[in-house]
Structure formats: C-alpha cells, structure tokens
C-alpha cells in the first residue's frame, strides 16, 4: 500500500474489530507472526513493515530516520484501510509511534497496547546531559541509574560503531542492552538475520526520539495496556512505572519468561493479554 508517497508492505488476516501491529527497531512484519496467527481468529489483524524496513525500499543515504514520518505513515494507513478506530499494539519504537498517534490523533484509536516503549525523553534529552541525570538522580534514582546503564552499555557504543559504519557491532551493543546478554545470545540465526536486515546507521545517528510531555500523556483518554517482560532490563520497567503514573485509564501486565521482545518470547501469554484487553 502506498501512503505518504512510500510503499509499505502490509499483511491482513481475519475479520472483526481491527488490531494493528506496529513493530520496533531491528524488526519488520515477520516479528508478529505469532500474533497474526493467534489474534486473527476473532479480529481483523493488520501487520505492516514500517518505512525502510524489509521488504520495503531502503533508506536513502542522506535521509533522517524520523519519528514524525512513522507517525504520519501509521495515521495514513489507519485511514486508508478503514481501520479506525483501531486497537493498536506497538512494540518498543513502534510503541512510541503509537503513543504519538494517541496524543495527536486519538480519534483513530479504540484501545492502545504499549509493549515496553522507550520513553527516554520523558526524563532527559536523547543524549542525557550530566545536569539532567543529576536532577533525575535526586527525584528518581532507580530510573537515573537504569538510563545511565542503557546509555553506557547500549546507545553510546552502538552510536560509536554506527559512525564507523560497523553495523554488526552497533547491533550487538544495542541488542545486548535492550534484551540482556542472555536473551540476545539466545536469538536464532533467522531472527539475527531479520535484525541485521533492519539495522540502519541513520536510526542510531539521526534525530532520535521527540520530546515527550507529561501533560500530553495525562490527556490521553483511551484505555491503555502497559506490557513488560519479566526478564527485560530494568529501564523498561522504570519507563512503564512513569507511564502508569501519568495515564488516566491504564492497566498493566507483566509477561513471564519474556525479555524485551515480549511478543516473540512468550506469544501465548501476550496474545491472551491483548485479547482480554481488546475484547471482541
């Protein structure tokens, strides 16, 4: 389907109220196979690869990997497919995309499922300054410590490797930081190849995450389900803590035996939680 002058690969199964799946970084539509199978018995399930992700066209050399484009694409896709108001499930970066749509175009959403969105800019800038971290250390010490670990072990070495053009090292640094070393090492060769195919220098070196407003999140009135994995790095739990404080209509569930790619690690429990929340 062509939206905003770019072709997006879209897969659709089942009928009923729409559930739209928005994948995260180092992923594409294939990450949702278990959800397309498990949720389409009573729902119209729409999964798509975001722009630049396999098998869509590659990112141009000079292009920014910009959140605003992914948000605009999701809005256009929901409208073009007549899927609004939809139940939208967003994972990681895709969760941020869905959250931005909930703030800017809530009419398009029925319910929202956020799987560990990296809401870093609720607390600091994309590259946290010492003054920001010091302030956060006094107000939310566990969150500050988790952000420091994520930056030191993940984002900083990944960006350094991306600047050198070494995307394998960038993926390894990023993957071990967001999944944990054990979960990253357990990835299958097929899943690693999917990650390599969807790792972009521009995502590490581009404009990053947009600033997030606590008040704008407080203004979201649609029901939201926050999902974390029991094995995920602590930073994602701290991010979910803050979202849980801000969102006025929120539920939360922790999926056992799952790290950051919750929907792949434990699809049965994740699917059950989504179905219970979204209803018939």
Kinemage of the C-alpha trace (Angstrom):
@kinemage 1
@onewidth
@group {chain A} dominant
@subgroup {mainchain}
@vectorlist {calphas} color= white
{ca unk a 1} P 0.000 0.000 0.000
{ca unk a 2} L 1.253 3.455 -0.898
{ca unk a 3} L 0.989 6.039 1.891
{ca unk a 4} L 2.766 9.388 2.055
{ca unk a 5} L 4.484 8.571 -1.256
{ca unk a 6} L 6.138 5.437 0.095
{ca unk a 7} L 5.209 1.778 -0.403
{ca unk a 8} L 4.579 -0.212 2.780
{ca unk a 9} L 4.304 -3.985 2.920
{ca unk a 10} L 1.005 -4.846 4.665
{ca unk a 11} L -0.400 -8.216 5.745
{ca unk a 12} L -4.041 -8.638 6.765
{ca unk a 13} L -5.826 -11.643 8.267
{ca unk a 14} L -9.192 -12.368 9.846
{ca unk a 15} L -12.253 -10.201 10.353
{ca unk a 16} L -13.818 -8.237 13.178
{ca unk a 17} L -12.572 -5.241 15.127
{ca unk a 18} L -9.130 -4.231 13.823
{ca unk a 19} L -5.912 -4.915 15.713
{ca unk a 20} L -2.995 -3.080 14.101
{ca unk a 21} L 0.548 -4.206 14.964
{ca unk a 22} L 3.445 -1.721 14.895
{ca unk a 23} L 6.916 -3.269 15.178
{ca unk a 24} L 10.007 -1.850 16.835
{ca unk a 25} L 13.645 -1.410 15.809
{ca unk a 26} L 15.679 -4.190 14.187
{ca unk a 27} L 12.388 -5.804 13.166
{ca unk a 28} L 9.803 -5.991 10.419
{ca unk a 29} L 6.394 -7.550 9.828
{ca unk a 30} L 7.821 -11.033 10.473
{ca unk a 31} L 8.179 -10.285 14.193
{ca unk a 32} L 4.367 -10.512 14.526
{ca unk a 33} L 3.833 -13.990 13.053
{ca unk a 34} L 2.535 -15.478 16.309
{ca unk a 35} L 0.148 -12.545 16.767
{ca unk a 36} L -1.141 -12.744 13.200
{ca unk a 37} L -1.852 -16.431 13.843
{ca unk a 38} L -3.225 -16.096 17.352
{ca unk a 39} L -5.264 -12.888 17.207
{ca unk a 40} L -6.924 -13.279 13.805
{ca unk a 41} L -9.484 -15.869 14.918
{ca unk a 42} L -11.853 -13.129 16.056
{ca unk a 43} L -10.229 -9.909 14.846
{ca unk a 44} L -9.048 -8.224 11.675
{ca unk a 45} L -5.284 -8.239 12.228
{ca unk a 46} L -3.185 -5.786 10.223
{ca unk a 47} L 0.596 -6.011 10.422
{ca unk a 48} L 2.951 -3.930 8.327
{ca unk a 49} L 6.626 -3.155 7.885
{ca unk a 50} L 7.387 0.464 8.716
{ca unk a 51} L 9.127 2.572 6.082
{ca unk a 52} L 12.689 1.458 5.265
{ca unk a 53} L 12.119 -1.930 6.936
{ca unk a 54} L 12.166 -5.206 4.983
{ca unk a 55} L 10.810 -5.755 2.378
{ca unk a 56} L 10.184 -2.056 1.754
{ca unk a 57} L 12.614 0.234 -0.051
{ca unk a 58} L 15.897 1.019 1.682
{ca unk a 59} L 16.543 4.303 3.469
{ca unk a 60} L 18.269 6.862 1.216
{ca unk a 61} L 21.850 7.711 2.244
{ca unk a 62} L 21.040 11.276 3.304
{ca unk a 63} L 17.652 10.599 4.952
{ca unk a 64} L 16.847 11.012 8.627
{ca unk a 65} L 15.153 8.131 10.439
{ca unk a 66} L 12.463 10.475 11.721
{ca unk a 67} L 9.708 9.572 14.177
{ca unk a 68} L 7.317 12.072 12.558
{ca unk a 69} L 7.368 10.085 9.301
{ca unk a 70} L 6.500 6.806 11.018
{ca unk a 71} L 3.687 8.530 12.926
{ca unk a 72} L 2.338 10.053 9.714
{ca unk a 73} L 2.525 6.656 7.993
{ca unk a 74} L 0.514 4.965 10.761
{ca unk a 75} L -2.145 7.681 10.637
{ca unk a 76} L -2.400 7.382 6.857
{ca unk a 77} L -2.502 3.576 6.980
{ca unk a 78} L -5.345 3.522 9.520
{ca unk a 79} L -7.334 5.955 7.392
{ca unk a 80} L -6.620 4.295 4.032
{ca unk a 81} L -7.561 0.832 5.291
{ca unk a 82} L -10.721 1.991 7.029
{ca unk a 83} L -9.376 0.518 10.251
{ca unk a 84} L -10.132 3.407 12.599
{ca unk a 85} L -10.854 3.387 15.429
{ca unk a 86} L -8.405 0.518 15.851
{ca unk a 87} L -6.856 -1.412 18.674
{ca unk a 88} L -3.178 -0.627 18.149
{ca unk a 89} L -0.364 -2.750 19.578
{ca unk a 90} L 3.048 -1.082 19.471
{ca unk a 91} L 6.341 -2.648 20.471
{ca unk a 92} L 9.373 -0.577 21.548
{ca unk a 93} L 9.971 2.133 18.890
{ca unk a 94} L 6.607 1.131 17.438
{ca unk a 95} L 5.104 1.766 20.864
{ca unk a 96} L 6.442 5.314 20.726
{ca unk a 97} L 4.910 5.710 17.263
{ca unk a 98} L 1.550 4.539 18.600
{ca unk a 99} L 1.837 6.766 21.674
{ca unk a 100} L 2.442 9.795 19.445
{ca unk a 101} L -0.694 8.940 17.447
{ca unk a 102} L -2.677 8.646 20.694
{ca unk a 103} L -1.597 12.191 21.580
{ca unk a 104} L -2.061 13.753 18.137
{ca unk a 105} L -4.954 11.810 16.578
{ca unk a 106} L -6.838 9.945 19.339
{ca unk a 107} L -9.946 9.594 17.133
{ca unk a 108} L -8.087 6.862 15.220
{ca unk a 109} L -7.592 4.611 18.240
{ca unk a 110} L -10.007 2.451 20.207
{ca unk a 111} L -7.508 0.951 22.657
{ca unk a 112} L -3.738 1.036 22.891
{ca unk a 113} L -1.289 -1.699 23.921
{ca unk a 114} L 2.237 -0.464 24.609
{ca unk a 115} L 4.962 -3.105 24.859
{ca unk a 116} L 7.971 -1.507 26.568
{ca unk a 117} L 8.123 1.824 24.697
{ca unk a 118} L 11.450 3.618 25.325
{ca unk a 119} L 10.034 6.871 26.709
{ca unk a 120} L 13.500 8.245 27.487
{ca unk a 121} L 12.553 11.818 26.633
{ca unk a 122} L 10.002 11.923 29.434
{ca unk a 123} L 13.061 12.178 31.678
{ca unk a 124} L 16.020 13.539 29.694
{ca unk a 125} L 17.120 14.564 26.226
{ca unk a 126} L 18.184 11.910 23.709
{ca unk a 127} L 21.777 12.192 24.912
{ca unk a 128} L 21.314 12.906 28.624
{ca unk a 129} L 23.382 15.770 29.974
{ca unk a 130} L 25.057 15.495 33.410
{ca unk a 131} L 22.723 18.132 34.855
{ca unk a 132} L 19.673 16.194 33.663
{ca unk a 133} L 20.948 12.971 35.191
{ca unk a 134} L 21.866 14.670 38.455
{ca unk a 135} L 18.370 16.136 38.778
{ca unk a 136} L 16.821 12.768 37.955
{ca unk a 137} L 19.099 11.044 40.464
{ca unk a 138} L 17.520 13.048 43.288
{ca unk a 139} L 13.914 12.509 42.160
{ca unk a 140} L 14.010 9.021 40.577
{ca unk a 141} L 17.310 7.347 41.453
{ca unk a 142} L 16.440 3.910 40.075
{ca unk a 143} L 15.351 5.422 36.767
{ca unk a 144} L 18.503 7.544 36.562
{ca unk a 145} L 20.711 4.509 37.190
{ca unk a 146} L 18.848 2.451 34.577
{ca unk a 147} L 19.173 5.216 31.957
{ca unk a 148} L 22.898 5.526 32.643
{ca unk a 149} L 23.339 1.769 32.173
{ca unk a 150} L 21.325 1.816 28.935
{ca unk a 151} L 23.435 4.659 27.576
{ca unk a 152} L 26.803 3.320 28.683
{ca unk a 153} L 26.255 -0.285 27.601
{ca unk a 154} L 23.942 0.244 24.638
{ca unk a 155} L 23.314 3.580 22.993
{ca unk a 156} L 26.810 5.090 23.295
{ca unk a 157} L 28.779 2.097 21.905
{ca unk a 158} L 26.084 1.474 19.276
{ca unk a 159} L 26.328 5.074 18.040
{ca unk a 160} L 30.126 4.928 18.018
{ca unk a 161} L 30.063 1.740 15.956
{ca unk a 162} L 27.438 3.193 13.595
{ca unk a 163} L 29.625 6.262 12.980
{ca unk a 164} L 32.399 3.878 11.899
{ca unk a 165} L 29.940 2.070 9.632
{ca unk a 166} L 30.220 -1.136 11.691
{ca unk a 167} L 26.548 -2.074 11.914
{ca unk a 168} L 27.234 -5.571 13.259
{ca unk a 169} L 28.903 -4.082 16.339
{ca unk a 170} L 26.177 -1.467 16.612
{ca unk a 171} L 23.519 -4.193 16.578
{ca unk a 172} L 25.388 -6.253 19.168
{ca unk a 173} L 25.724 -3.305 21.564
{ca unk a 174} L 22.121 -2.251 21.060
{ca unk a 175} L 20.738 -5.792 21.207
{ca unk a 176} L 22.521 -6.823 24.391
{ca unk a 177} L 21.489 -3.570 26.099
{ca unk a 178} L 17.770 -3.853 25.301
{ca unk a 179} L 17.391 -7.635 25.524
{ca unk a 180} L 20.046 -8.550 28.054
{ca unk a 181} L 23.121 -10.599 27.144
{ca unk a 182} L 21.475 -13.990 27.704
{ca unk a 183} L 18.384 -13.204 25.623
{ca unk a 184} L 20.445 -11.698 22.814
{ca unk a 185} L 22.718 -14.748 22.656
{ca unk a 186} L 19.634 -16.985 22.502
{ca unk a 187} L 18.330 -15.376 19.298
{ca unk a 188} L 18.028 -17.789 16.390
{ca unk a 189} L 20.067 -17.287 13.235
{ca unk a 190} L 16.853 -16.359 11.417
{ca unk a 191} L 15.973 -13.710 13.989
{ca unk a 192} L 19.500 -12.299 13.903
{ca unk a 193} L 19.287 -12.032 10.137
{ca unk a 194} L 15.984 -10.158 10.477
{ca unk a 195} L 17.680 -7.778 12.917
{ca unk a 196} L 20.665 -7.241 10.602
{ca unk a 197} L 18.362 -6.532 7.659
{ca unk a 198} L 16.631 -3.827 9.713
{ca unk a 199} L 19.600 -2.123 11.385
{ca unk a 200} L 20.217 1.342 9.965
{ca unk a 201} L 23.047 3.777 10.532
{ca unk a 202} L 20.524 6.622 10.254
{ca unk a 203} L 18.481 5.318 13.191
{ca unk a 204} L 21.495 5.485 15.508
{ca unk a 205} L 22.765 8.822 14.195
{ca unk a 206} L 19.519 10.610 13.283
{ca unk a 207} L 17.182 12.956 15.123
{ca unk a 208} L 16.256 10.375 17.766
{ca unk a 209} L 13.124 10.406 19.897
{ca unk a 210} L 10.930 13.525 20.019
{ca unk a 211} L 10.441 15.289 23.372
{ca unk a 212} L 7.562 13.840 25.378
{ca unk a 213} L 5.224 15.931 27.503
{ca unk a 214} L 3.902 14.519 30.759
{ca unk a 215} L 0.776 16.663 30.385
{ca unk a 216} L 0.116 15.403 26.862
{ca unk a 217} L 0.241 11.835 28.159
{ca unk a 218} L -2.124 12.759 31.009
{ca unk a 219} L -4.561 13.967 28.349
{ca unk a 220} L -4.793 10.555 26.646
{ca unk a 221} L -8.310 9.293 27.394
{ca unk a 222} L -8.382 5.987 25.544
{ca unk a 223} L -7.733 2.811 27.574
{ca unk a 224} L -4.063 1.767 27.571
{ca unk a 225} L -2.470 -1.568 28.475
{ca unk a 226} L 1.189 -1.393 29.504
{ca unk a 227} L 3.129 -4.613 28.908
{ca unk a 228} L 6.550 -5.512 30.284
{ca unk a 229} L 8.549 -8.728 30.219
{ca unk a 230} L 9.675 -10.308 33.468
{ca unk a 231} L 13.224 -10.726 32.088
{ca unk a 232} L 13.544 -7.292 30.497
{ca unk a 233} L 16.244 -4.827 31.564
{ca unk a 234} L 15.082 -2.668 34.453
{ca unk a 235} L 14.971 0.527 32.397
{ca unk a 236} L 11.801 -0.642 30.631
{ca unk a 237} L 10.097 -1.291 33.955
{ca unk a 238} L 11.031 2.197 35.161
{ca unk a 239} L 9.662 3.699 31.929
{ca unk a 240} L 6.410 1.780 32.441
{ca unk a 241} L 6.219 2.992 36.059
{ca unk a 242} L 6.139 6.597 34.870
{ca unk a 243} L 3.579 5.929 32.146
{ca unk a 244} L 1.400 4.150 34.688
{ca unk a 245} L 1.513 7.260 36.897
{ca unk a 246} L 0.527 9.567 34.043
{ca unk a 247} L -2.085 7.687 32.018
{ca unk a 248} L -5.624 8.202 33.356
{ca unk a 249} L -7.106 4.908 32.035
{ca unk a 250} L -4.381 2.293 32.325
{ca unk a 251} L -3.851 -1.364 33.061
{ca unk a 252} L -0.533 -3.151 33.385
{ca unk a 253} L 0.607 -6.716 32.902
{ca unk a 254} L 3.974 -8.431 33.203
{ca unk a 255} L 4.513 -11.355 30.854
{ca unk a 256} L 6.565 -14.189 32.400
{ca unk a 257} L 9.619 -15.732 30.751
{ca unk a 258} L 9.985 -12.825 28.336
{ca unk a 259} L 12.575 -10.164 27.698
{ca unk a 260} L 12.133 -7.028 25.566
{ca unk a 261} L 10.744 -8.867 22.525
{ca unk a 262} L 7.845 -9.990 24.705
{ca unk a 263} L 5.609 -10.936 21.783
{ca unk a 264} L 8.236 -13.341 20.434
{ca unk a 265} L 9.477 -14.762 23.737
{ca unk a 266} L 6.025 -15.632 25.141
{ca unk a 267} L 3.407 -15.132 22.428
{ca unk a 268} L 0.753 -17.236 24.148
{ca unk a 269} L 0.570 -15.089 27.279
{ca unk a 270} L 0.962 -11.853 25.329
{ca unk a 271} L -1.841 -12.791 22.937
{ca unk a 272} L -4.113 -13.727 25.846
{ca unk a 273} L -3.460 -10.355 27.492
{ca unk a 274} L -4.180 -8.467 24.254
{ca unk a 275} L -7.422 -10.366 23.641
{ca unk a 276} L -8.617 -9.859 27.215
{ca unk a 277} L -7.921 -6.141 26.958
{ca unk a 278} L -9.275 -5.516 23.459
{ca unk a 279} L -12.362 -7.691 23.822
{ca unk a 280} L -14.487 -8.948 20.979
